Amino acid sequence: MARASINVTMLYARAHARTSAAALSGNLQALSRRAGVPLLLPVKADAYGHGLDIVARIAARHPDVWGLAVATPQEAGTLAALNPGKPIVLLTPPRPAEVPVLADLGVRLPVASLAEAEALPPHARAHLKIDTGMNRLGARPEDAVRIGQRLAERGVLEGAYTHFATSDEPDLEFAWEQFRRFQGVLAELPPVLAHASNGGGILSLGKLPGMGLARPGLASYGFAPPHLKDVLPLTPIMTLDAEITHLHTARAGESVSYGGLWHAPRDTLLATVGFGYADGMPRNATGQAQVTVAGERRAVVGRICMDQCMVDVTDLQVEVGDSVRFWGPEGITVGDVAGWGGTNEYEVLTGLGARVERLAEA
């Protein structure tokens, strides 16, 4: 007997991350205006957890975005398949076997050695990576000049870049020193598309002479270091909601969740919500986390589980299927969640699991 077809479109995600196109567009415009140049928008790590396809579509039609930057060859290939219509820049070294594939896709390639410069196909476009003090990737300034000159001789040099290590710190002395080192290399090269500022650099250093692009990462998605929050009106672009999957009453004195860390002080109506640490809620937020449900802040009680957590909804009018807000641009923020979990906004956003459905909003 033939098996009936199964309609998997009737199976739904329990948690939803909604990205605001208007908020992202506003952030990009503000950052570009402050930097005084177009943006090379980092979309690595699934666009900082927001959904690569969603952010790439928004960026593709934004006039202040020159191109999109990724961290791995795999991300570059995925982004190229989306055909964003703007240049794609790979920021970290590919394997030698990946170079011709990426060049054929039109991906701009990082170069930090003479060997890498010589190995590029003639149709490649290179961005010279210069290590001015981050000590992570790139050629030291004294070596970068010769590498850049060789790339120019071969006709493949398009850009040059460095990365600030401390531009989001109150003390900017080292950031300015890095920029001076970068300028020293650029002075020995033909004109190139130069880029250095991350989000912290744009906010703290402003417009930098000789730069053609800026690379705001987390700032594009609405976040700034505490001491720089008033520089630009950035708006967090993600709202995270999850559904109540079960309602039940814990009787006074009963424990809740693993380890029996929390006991009901009275008969307590609990909502089990389909969002746990495998989805992006930090397990270390146990005992501190709050959510918004039916317009009120309520405590997450008991240890946060892999797939779900429990919320005290006593005296609220709620039903299975109702939404619980974990964070958004107002009320409880990603920063709050990060603080409860002993981490930062980067880890919370990029830690969102694949089970969380990414959605776009106007």
Secondary structure, 3 states (H helix, E strand, C coil): CCCCCCCHHHCCCCEEEEEEHHHHHHHHHHHHHHHCCCEEEECHHHHHCCCHHHHHHHHHCCCCEEEEEECCHHHHHHHHHHCCCCCEEECCCCCHHHHHHHHHCCCEEEECCHHHHHHCCCCCCEEEEECCCCCCCCECHHHHHHHHHHHHHHCCEEEEECCCCCCCCCCCHHHHHHHHHHHHHHCCCCCCEEECCCHHHHHHHCCCCCCCEECCCHHHHCCCCHHHCCCCCCCCCEEEEEEEEEEEEECCCCEECHHHCEECCCCEEEEEECCCCCCCCCHHHCCCCEEEECCEEEEEECCCCCCCEEEECCCCCCCCCCEEEEECCCCCCHHHHHHHHCCCHHHHHHCCCCCEEEEEEC
